[in-house]
Amino acid sequence: MKATIITIGDEILIGQIVDTNSNYLANYLDKLGFEMVEILSISDSELAIKEAMNRQLNRVDLVVITGGLGPTKDDLTKQVFCDFFEDVLVENTAVLAHVKQMIENLFKRPMSEINQKQALVPSKATVLFNQLGTAPGMLLKKEQTHYVSLPGVPFEMKGIVEHVLTPILKEQFTLRFNVHKTSVVYGIGESLLAEYLTDWEEALPADVQLAYLPSRGRVRLRLSSTGEDKLKIENRLNRIIAAIPPLVKEHIRAYEDLSRSDVVIEKLKAEGKTIACAESCTGGRLAVLFSAKEGASAYFKGGVVSYATQAKEEVLGVKKETITDYSVVSSQVACEMAEQARQKFHSDYAVSTTGNAGPTKGDSAVEVGTVYVGISSSKGTYAVKYELGQPREQVIERTISRALELVYNEILKK
C-alpha cells in the first residue's frame, strides 16, 4: 500500500517552523506497512491544496494531510474537502459538545461563534475525534484513494493518528511489514566502508535493500525488506548482519538507529557507570546530549561550561601556571579539566574539550580549528589533539563526535 504526506502552511515554506509532522508520519506509516511515495509541503491556498489532492488521486492508496484546520479564515482544508468530494459541511453534535466542554471548562470562557465552526465537518466524512484539541480529523475516500485530514498541532495530530486513525487503517488496508535493521559504524568513511563491504553487498538477496547513511563521525548501514512474516524477515536480516566482515564489525557501535550520544549512554547504562564533563569550545553541548534522556541522573553527574580562561581556573580549578606554561588550548589543560570534573562530580568518567573553534583566535595562539579532548577515568588521564579546520560549527560538531568516540573507547578498556 502506497502513501503520500502533505503538510499545509506558509510558515513551513518560508522556514519559520520546522516540519516535524512529516518526519513523524513517515516513520509511523512505514512501521504500519505503507510504502512512502512522496512528502509535500504546500502553501495555505485553495489552489495549492486542490492541486496536491488531485495529483495523488489513484496514484496512492492513502494521503495524509496536516494543517489548515481551525476556526480562522486561513484554515481552508475543510472547504477544499467539500469541493473535492462534492460535499457540504454539517454540524457534528459529538464534536460540538467536546468543543463546548473544552472552551468553557478548560479555557474558562464562553464559546464563540468562531469556536462553534470547529464542529462543522463534511457530511460524508468519517470524523476522527480529537481528544486533545478542538479541530477534528476527517477521512474520506475518492475512487481508489483515501484522504485523511489532521490538525497541524503536533501533539493533537499524534493523538489522533495513534488512537483513532491506526485502528481504521488496519481494518481497511491489508498491510505488509516493512522491516529495517541498522548497524552504526564509527571510524570508517563511506567510500572506504563501501570498499570493505563489496563482496558482502554483492551477495545480498534481490529483495533486501542496503542504504549507506553517512553523518559526521559515523555511517549507518540500513538493511530493509518487506513481507508478510515479520519474524522471518527480522531473522533473515540478522543473519545477513552477522555475516558483515570482521574488519567492519569491530567498528560497529550499535545495531539500532541510535545517535552518537545514545550509543555512549547505552554503554554507560549497561556498565552501570557515570560521566561528567568540562567544556570550553563545545559550550555545554555535551552536557545537553547526556542530560536529554529521561533518567539521565543515573549516568550523568553534571558538567561545567568553563568557556573563559578565568572560569577554568576559578570554577574548575585548573592551575594558573598550567595555562601560563602551555596555553589554554593544550593537552595539559584538557587533562586537568577532565581530572577536575571527575573529582568534583565523583564520576567514573569525565570528558573535557578546549580549543579554538574560530573564526578568530581567542586566549590562545594555536591555530584556529585546533581542539584537545581530555578523558579521565580510574585507568588514567590523557588528551588527544585534533586539527578540525573550519567553519566554526563544523569544528564544534566534530569535537563532539571525537569526544563521544573517545568516551566509548575508554569504557571498553578493561
C-alpha positions in Angstrom: 0.0 0.0 0.0 1.3 3.4 -1.0 1.0 6.7 0.9 1.8 10.4 0.5 2.1 13.0 3.2 1.1 16.6 2.5 1.8 19.4 5.1 0.0 22.7 4.6 1.4 26.0 5.9 3.2 29.1 4.6 5.2 29.1 7.8 6.8 25.8 6.7 7.6 27.2 3.2 9.3 30.3 4.5 11.3 28.4 7.1 9.6 29.9 10.1 9.0 26.5 11.6 10.5 23.0 11.0 8.1 20.4 9.6 8.3 17.7 12.3 4.9 16.3 11.4 6.1 14.8 8.1 9.1 13.2 9.9 6.7 11.6 12.5 4.1 10.5 10.0 6.6 9.0 7.6 8.2 6.9 10.3 4.8 5.9 11.7 3.3 4.9 8.4 6.4 3.0 7.4 6.1 0.9 10.6 2.4 0.3 9.8 3.5 -1.2 6.5 2.9 1.6 4.0 5.3 2.4 1.2 6.0 6.1 1.3 5.9 7.7 -2.2 6.1 11.4 -1.6 6.2 14.1 1.1 4.9 17.6 0.0 4.8 20.9 1.8 2.3 23.4 0.2 1.0 26.9 0.8 -2.2 27.9 2.5 -4.2 28.4 -0.7 -7.2 26.6 -2.1 -5.5 26.1 -5.4 -2.3 24.5 -3.9 -4.4 22.1 -1.7 -6.7 21.1 -4.6 -3.8 20.5 -7.0 -1.9 18.4 -4.4 -5.0 16.3 -3.7 -5.8 15.8 -7.4 -2.2 14.8 -8.2 -2.5 11.9 -5.6 -5.8 10.6 -6.8 -5.5 6.9 -7.8 -1.7 7.4 -7.5 -1.5 6.2 -3.9 -3.8 4.4 -1.5 -3.6 6.9 1.3 -3.0 10.7 1.5 -2.4 12.2 5.0 -2.7 15.9 5.2 -1.8 18.0 8.2 -2.6 21.7 8.8 -5.2 24.1 7.6 -7.8 23.0 10.1 -9.0 25.6 12.6 -11.5 28.4 13.2 -9.7 31.2 11.4 -10.2 32.3 7.8 -6.8 31.0 6.6 -7.8 27.4 7.6 -9.1 26.2 4.3 -8.9 22.4 4.3 -12.5 21.6 5.3 -13.9 23.8 2.5 -11.5 22.3 -0.1 -12.5 18.8 1.0 -16.1 19.7 0.4 -15.3 20.9 -3.1 -13.1 17.9 -3.9 -15.7 15.4 -2.6 -18.8 17.4 -3.8 -20.0 17.6 -0.2 -21.3 20.1 2.3 -20.4 21.0 5.9 -22.7 19.8 8.6 -22.5 20.2 12.4 -21.3 17.1 14.3 -23.1 17.0 17.7 -20.3 15.0 19.4 -17.6 17.4 18.2 -19.7 20.4 19.2 -20.2 19.0 22.7 -16.4 18.4 23.0 -15.5 21.9 21.8 -18.0 23.4 24.2 -16.6 21.4 27.1 -13.0 22.4 26.3 -13.8 26.1 25.8 -16.0 26.5 28.9 -14.3 24.1 31.3 -10.7 24.2 30.3 -10.3 27.8 29.0 -13.0 29.2 31.3 -14.7 31.4 28.7 -18.0 31.3 26.7 -17.9 29.5 23.4 -18.0 31.9 20.5 -19.5 31.5 17.0 -16.0 31.0 15.6 -15.3 28.2 18.1 -18.6 26.6 17.1 -17.5 26.3 13.5 -14.9 23.7 14.6 -17.8 21.3 14.8 -18.5 21.6 11.1 -17.3 18.6 9.0 -18.1 17.3 5.5 -21.3 15.2 5.7 -19.6 12.1 4.1 -16.5 12.2 6.3 -15.6 9.7 9.0 -14.8 12.0 11.9 -11.5 11.4 13.6 -12.2 12.6 17.1 -9.6 14.9 18.6 -9.5 14.3 22.3 -6.6 16.9 22.8 -8.0 19.8 20.8 -11.0 21.3 19.1 -10.3 20.6 15.4 -11.3 17.0 14.5 -9.7 15.0 11.8 -11.5 13.7 8.8 -11.3 10.7 6.5 -12.9 10.4 3.1 -12.4 8.2 0.0 -12.5 9.1 -3.6 -12.2 6.4 -6.2 -9.2 4.3 -5.0 -7.6 6.8 -2.7 -8.3 7.5 1.0 -7.7 11.1 2.1 -7.1 11.9 5.8 -7.0 15.5 7.1 -5.4 16.1 10.5 -4.8 19.3 12.6 -1.2 20.7 12.3 -0.6 20.9 16.0 1.9 18.0 16.5 0.6 16.6 19.8 -3.0 16.7 18.6 -2.1 15.1 15.3 -0.2 12.3 17.0 -3.0 11.6 19.4 -5.5 11.2 16.5 -3.1 9.0 14.5 -2.2 6.7 17.3 -5.6 6.3 19.0 -8.2 6.9 16.3 -6.7 6.5 12.8 -4.5 3.5 13.3 -7.3 1.0 14.0 -9.2 2.3 10.9 -6.1 1.8 8.7 -5.5 -1.7 10.0 -9.1 -2.6 9.3 -9.3 -1.0 5.8 -5.9 -2.0 4.4 -4.0 -5.3 4.0 -0.6 -4.2 5.2 2.7 -5.9 4.9 5.7 -5.4 7.3 8.5 -3.0 6.4 11.5 -4.2 8.4 14.7 -2.1 8.8 17.8 -3.1 10.6 20.5 -0.6 11.2 24.2 -1.0 12.1 26.0 2.1 13.2 29.7 2.1 12.1 32.2 4.6 13.6 35.6 5.5 12.3 35.3 4.4 8.7 34.3 6.8 5.9 31.5 6.0 3.5 33.7 5.3 0.4 36.2 3.1 2.3 33.3 1.3 4.1 31.7 0.5 0.7 35.1 -0.9 -0.5 35.3 -3.2 2.6 31.7 -4.4 2.0 31.9 -5.0 -1.7 31.6 -8.8 -1.6 29.1 -8.8 1.2 26.9 -6.3 -0.6 27.1 -8.2 -3.9 25.8 -11.3 -2.1 22.7 -9.5 -0.8 19.3 -11.1 -1.9 17.4 -9.1 -4.5 14.6 -8.2 -2.1 16.9 -6.8 0.5 17.9 -3.1 0.1 21.1 -1.6 1.5 21.5 2.1 2.2 24.6 4.0 3.4 23.6 6.9 5.6 26.7 9.0 6.4 26.9 11.7 9.0 29.8 13.3 11.0 31.9 10.6 12.6 29.7 7.6 11.6 27.9 5.7 8.8 24.6 3.9 9.4 24.1 0.8 7.3 20.4 0.2 6.9 19.1 -3.1 5.6 15.4 -3.1 4.5 13.0 -5.8 3.4 9.2 -6.2 3.1 6.9 -9.2 3.6 4.0 -10.8 5.5 6.0 -12.6 8.1 7.8 -10.1 10.3 9.8 -12.5 12.4 11.0 -14.4 9.4 12.2 -11.1 7.8 13.9 -10.0 11.0 15.8 -13.3 11.4 16.9 -13.2 7.8 18.3 -9.6 8.2 20.0 -10.6 11.4 21.8 -13.4 9.6 22.9 -11.0 6.9 24.2 -8.6 9.5 26.1 -11.4 11.3 27.9 -12.0 8.0 29.4 -8.5 7.9 33.2 -8.8 7.5 35.1 -8.7 10.9 37.1 -5.6 9.7 33.9 -3.6 9.7 32.1 -5.4 12.5 34.7 -4.2 15.0 33.7 -0.6 14.2 30.0 -1.2 14.8 28.9 0.6 17.9 25.1 -0.2 17.8 22.6 -2.3 16.0 19.8 0.2 16.3 19.4 3.6 14.7 20.9 5.4 17.7 22.5 8.8 17.8 26.2 9.2 18.7 25.3 10.2 22.3 22.7 7.4 22.6 25.4 4.8 21.8 27.6 6.1 24.7 24.6 6.5 27.0 23.5 2.9 26.4 27.1 1.7 27.1 27.3 3.7 30.4 23.9 2.3 31.5 24.9 -1.3 30.6 28.2 -0.9 32.6 26.5 0.9 35.5 29.0 3.8 35.2 28.7 7.6 35.4 30.2 10.5 33.5 30.8 14.2 33.9 32.0 16.9 31.5 34.0 20.1 31.5 33.5 22.0 28.3 35.0 25.1 26.7 34.8 25.2 22.9 31.7 22.9 22.8 29.8 25.3 25.0 27.7 22.8 27.0 26.5 20.7 24.1 27.9 17.5 25.5 26.0 18.2 28.7 22.8 18.7 26.8 23.3 15.4 25.0 24.0 13.5 28.2 21.1 15.1 30.1 18.4 14.9 27.3 17.1 11.4 28.1 14.7 10.5 30.9 16.5 9.0 33.8 19.8 10.8 32.9 20.7 11.2 36.6 21.5 7.5 36.7 24.6 8.0 34.4 25.2 11.8 34.1 26.6 13.5 37.2 26.9 17.1 35.8 29.0 19.4 33.8 30.8 22.8 33.8 30.9 25.2 30.9 34.2 26.9 31.6 34.3 29.0 28.4 36.6 31.8 29.7 40.1 31.2 31.0 39.1 32.7 34.3 36.3 30.1 34.7 38.8 27.3 34.0 40.9 28.5 37.0 38.2 29.7 39.4 35.4 27.2 38.8 37.2 24.1 37.6 40.4 24.5 39.5 42.8 24.3 36.6 46.2 25.6 37.7 47.1 29.1 36.5 50.7 28.0 35.9 49.5 25.2 33.6 47.6 27.7 31.5 50.6 30.1 31.5 53.1 27.5 30.6 51.2 25.5 28.0 48.3 27.9 26.9 44.6 27.4 27.5 44.3 25.2 24.4 46.7 22.4 25.2 46.7 18.7 26.2 47.8 19.7 29.7 44.8 22.0 30.3 42.4 19.4 28.7 43.7 16.8 31.1 43.3 19.0 34.2 39.8 19.9 33.1 38.8 16.3 32.8 40.5 15.3 36.1 38.9 18.2 38.0 35.4 17.3 36.6 35.8 13.7 37.6 36.8 14.6 41.1 34.2 17.4 41.6 31.3 15.3 40.4 32.6 11.9 41.8 32.0 10.2 38.4 33.6 7.2 36.8 34.5 9.0 33.6 34.9 12.6 32.6 35.4 14.3 29.3 36.7 17.8 28.5 37.0 20.0 25.5 39.2 23.0 24.9 40.1 24.6 21.6 39.9 27.4 19.1 36.7 26.9 17.2 37.1 30.1 15.2 36.7 32.1 13.2 39.3 34.1 15.1 41.8 33.2 17.8 40.8 33.5 21.5 43.0 33.3 24.5 45.5 31.0 22.8 47.9 31.4 19.9 47.2 27.9 18.5 45.8 27.7 15.0 42.0 28.1 14.5 40.4 24.7 14.4 42.8 23.1 16.9 41.0 21.2 19.6 42.0 19.0 22.6 39.7 16.4 24.1 40.6 15.1 27.5 39.5 11.8 29.1 39.8 10.9 32.7 38.9 7.6 34.5 40.4 5.2 37.0 42.5 3.9 34.2 44.3 7.2 33.7 44.0 10.6 32.1 45.0 11.7 28.6 44.2 14.1 25.9 44.0 13.9 22.1 44.8 16.8 19.7 42.6 17.3 16.6 43.0 19.8 13.7 39.4 20.3 12.6 39.7 23.2 10.1 36.7 25.5 9.7 33.9 26.6 9.7 33.2 27.1 13.4 30.1 24.9 13.5 32.0 22.1 11.8 34.7 22.3 14.5 32.2 22.1 17.3 30.3 19.2 15.8 33.4 17.2 15.0 34.7 17.9 18.5 31.5 16.4 20.0 31.9 13.4 17.7 35.5 12.8 18.6 34.7 13.2 22.3 31.9 10.7 22.3 34.1 8.2 20.4 36.9 8.6 23.0 34.5 8.1 25.9 33.1 5.0 24.3 36.6 3.5 23.7 37.5 4.4 27.3 34.5 2.4 28.6 35.6 -0.6 26.5 39.0 -0.7 28.2 39.4 -3.3 30.9 
